[in-house]
Amino acid sequence: MSFPCLMVRRDESGTTRGVETIAVEDLPPGDVLIEVACSSLNYKDALACQGHPGVMQQSPHVPGIDAAGVVVESAAAAIQPGDAVLVTGYDLGTTHWGGFARYVRVPGEWVVPLPEGLTVDEAMSYGTAGFTAAQCVEAIQHSGIEPAAGEIVVTGATGGVGSLSIGILAKLGYQVVAVTGKPEQEKMLCQLGAKRILPREEVQDTSNKPLLRARWAAAVDTVGGNTLATLLRSTEHRGCVAACGLVAGTELHTTVYPFILRGVTLDGIDSAQCPRKERLEIWGRLSGPWKLENLNQIVRSIKLSEVASEVEAMLAGNTFGRILVRPEI
Ligand SMILES: NC(=O)c1ccc[n+]([C@@H]2O[C@H](COP(=O)([O-])OP(=O)(O)OC[C@H]3O[C@@H](n4cnc5c(N)ncnc54)[C@H](OP(=O)(O)O)[C@@H]3O)[C@@H](O)[C@H]2O)c1
């Protein structure tokens, strides 16, 4: 059985990517074979498609950190052929060939039953981005921050994690401020639930002051670098900053003052290795009480042959919302 995939190849002369045909026998080992109906494009996939060595750890490589579809073969006791399932994170699309293909083969422990209340498309509209957004919101809740505490700021607002964080926070009654480089998307961000939007420069302080005016009860940061450092210095007493991203940089320059004078918590978010129990609870929330009714307005679909151009746009910060990837040419 042969089928299409997006293959990335890296050698001394550089990285290339294109649609290729492979066979089921070419797939990495695993006890569950899934026919993929849909994957999604995350920032990490964009890095893999560019051959980023921290993400694409072998060549040739099939990216795709998300996949959802139907089980074809299973040697795992709890998983039967015909089951609708999803996989996000673990090593999918990094050290293990991922979801940008008609089929994936994975270890049984990675497989999550498709949550009741979600279609395959809805599950991938969340994908790793939505899962991570939910983790960020949980971190804020676990810090004891309730909607009455004040404004929650979300950076990278039009991105996958950002837009879904806004939707979930607003659904839970929080007042959300969206920080974006795309002022033209104000209307859409407000429809998602943002109370107001701010330009990126508002959260990029260069003054070197150890503390800034306290403005945020909490923050979801997808950006990193100086933005994260600025958020830490402008978060209110006992506030929480959930940090998950690095689109603007991996370095963090800070003093201890936000922590020891304001009791600010910096909560690191890692979706890939989230333990299974917590993973199932999060999918339960995304498909139940936190389910967003307006997902359609931030989701569109592309084919494998269109991934390369979307990757360029994503790395330049020019995409909006979520992009589903169909395993078609
Ligand atoms: N820790 C984890 O487990 C985890 C899981 C998922 C994602 N992530 C990380 O979270 C980040 C977002 O992922 P994603 O999939 O949501 O990506 P995405 O859809 O590409 O969104 C990123 C957004 O960040 C903003 N942005 C881009 N370049 C920027 C820059 N130089 N400075 C400030 N803002 C910039 C843009 O939004 P605006 O134009 O609206 O500002 C962009 O749409 C990535 O770093 C990703 O690796 C981490």
The ligand as an SDF file (V2000), in Angstrom:
LIG
                    3D

 48 52  0  0  0  0  0  0  0  0999 V2000
    5.6620   24.4070   25.0710 N   0  0  0  0  0  0  0  0  0  0  0  0
    4.8700   23.6910   24.2990 C   0  0  0  0  0  0  0  0  0  0  0  0
    4.5120   22.5700   24.5810 O   0  0  0  0  0  0  0  0  0  0  0  0
    4.3530   24.3350   23.0330 C   0  0  0  0  0  0  0  0  0  0  0  0
    3.2530   23.8150   22.3730 C   0  0  0  0  0  0  0  0  0  0  0  0
    2.7640   24.5090   21.2520 C   0  0  0  0  0  0  0  0  0  0  0  0
    3.4230   25.6420   20.8110 C   0  0  0  0  0  0  0  0  0  0  0  0
    4.5250   26.0570   21.4570 N   0  0  0  0  0  0  0  0  0  0  0  0
    5.2380   27.2620   21.0290 C   0  0  0  0  0  0  0  0  0  0  0  0
    4.3430   28.3450   21.1060 O   0  0  0  0  0  0  0  0  0  0  0  0
    4.6460   29.2870   20.0800 C   0  0  0  0  0  0  0  0  0  0  0  0
    3.3950   29.5270   19.2400 C   0  0  0  0  0  0  0  0  0  0  0  0
    3.0730   28.3300   18.5570 O   0  0  0  0  0  0  0  0  0  0  0  0
    1.8910   28.3350   17.4840 P   0  0  0  0  0  0  0  0  0  0  0  0
    1.8210   26.9670   16.9240 O   0  0  0  0  0  0  0  0  0  0  0  0
    0.7090   28.9910   18.0780 O   0  0  0  0  0  0  0  0  0  0  0  0
    2.5410   29.3190   16.3800 O   0  0  0  0  0  0  0  0  0  0  0  0
    1.8480   30.3180   15.3640 P   0  0  0  0  0  0  0  0  0  0  0  0
    0.4770   29.8450   15.0200 O   0  0  0  0  0  0  0  0  0  0  0  0
    2.8240   30.5190   14.2670 O   0  0  0  0  0  0  0  0  0  0  0  0
    1.6820   31.6710   16.1990 O   0  0  0  0  0  0  0  0  0  0  0  0
    2.7770   32.4680   16.5310 C   0  0  0  0  0  0  0  0  0  0  0  0
    2.3140   33.9290   16.5960 C   0  0  0  0  0  0  0  0  0  0  0  0
    3.2950   34.6770   17.2910 O   0  0  0  0  0  0  0  0  0  0  0  0
    3.3050   36.0080   16.8070 C   0  0  0  0  0  0  0  0  0  0  0  0
    4.6830   36.3280   16.3740 N   0  0  0  0  0  0  0  0  0  0  0  0
    5.3490   35.8170   15.3420 C   0  0  0  0  0  0  0  0  0  0  0  0
    6.5990   36.3220   15.2820 N   0  0  0  0  0  0  0  0  0  0  0  0
    6.7150   37.1490   16.3170 C   0  0  0  0  0  0  0  0  0  0  0  0
    7.7640   37.9800   16.8070 C   0  0  0  0  0  0  0  0  0  0  0  0
    8.9660   38.0310   16.2060 N   0  0  0  0  0  0  0  0  0  0  0  0
    7.5370   38.6930   17.9090 N   0  0  0  0  0  0  0  0  0  0  0  0
    6.3550   38.6580   18.5380 C   0  0  0  0  0  0  0  0  0  0  0  0
    5.3150   37.8910   18.1110 N   0  0  0  0  0  0  0  0  0  0  0  0
    5.5040   37.1400   17.0150 C   0  0  0  0  0  0  0  0  0  0  0  0
    2.3150   36.0690   15.6530 C   0  0  0  0  0  0  0  0  0  0  0  0
    1.0610   36.5120   16.1800 O   0  0  0  0  0  0  0  0  0  0  0  0
    0.6440   38.0790   16.1900 P   0  0  0  0  0  0  0  0  0  0  0  0
    0.8880   38.5900   14.8100 O   0  0  0  0  0  0  0  0  0  0  0  0
   -0.7900   38.0530   16.5830 O   0  0  0  0  0  0  0  0  0  0  0  0
    1.5370   38.7610   17.2010 O   0  0  0  0  0  0  0  0  0  0  0  0
    2.2040   34.6270   15.2550 C   0  0  0  0  0  0  0  0  0  0  0  0
    1.0070   34.3660   14.5660 O   0  0  0  0  0  0  0  0  0  0  0  0
    5.8150   28.6880   19.3010 C   0  0  0  0  0  0  0  0  0  0  0  0
    7.0260   29.1780   19.8160 O   0  0  0  0  0  0  0  0  0  0  0  0
    5.7120   27.2110   19.5990 C   0  0  0  0  0  0  0  0  0  0  0  0
    6.9460   26.5520   19.4670 O   0  0  0  0  0  0  0  0  0  0  0  0
    5.0020   25.4250   22.5550 C   0  0  0  0  0  0  0  0  0  0  0  0
  1  2  1  0
  2  3  2  0
  2  4  1  0
  4  5  1  0
  4 48  2  0
  5  6  2  0
  6  7  1  0
  7  8  2  0
  8  9  1  0
  8 48  1  0
  9 10  1  0
  9 46  1  0
 10 11  1  0
 11 12  1  0
 11 44  1  0
 12 13  1  0
 13 14  1  0
 14 15  2  0
 14 16  1  0
 14 17  1  0
 17 18  1  0
 18 19  2  0
 18 20  1  0
 18 21  1  0
 21 22  1  0
 22 23  1  0
 23 24  1  0
 23 42  1  0
 24 25  1  0
 25 26  1  0
 25 36  1  0
 26 27  1  0
 26 35  1  0
 27 28  2  0
 28 29  1  0
 29 30  1  0
 29 35  2  0
 30 31  1  0
 30 32  2  0
 32 33  1  0
 33 34  2  0
 34 35  1  0
 36 37  1  0
 36 42  1  0
 37 38  1  0
 38 39  2  0
 38 40  1  0
 38 41  1  0
 42 43  1  0
 44 45  1  0
 44 46  1  0
 46 47  1  0
M  CHG  2   8   1  16  -1
M  END
$$$$
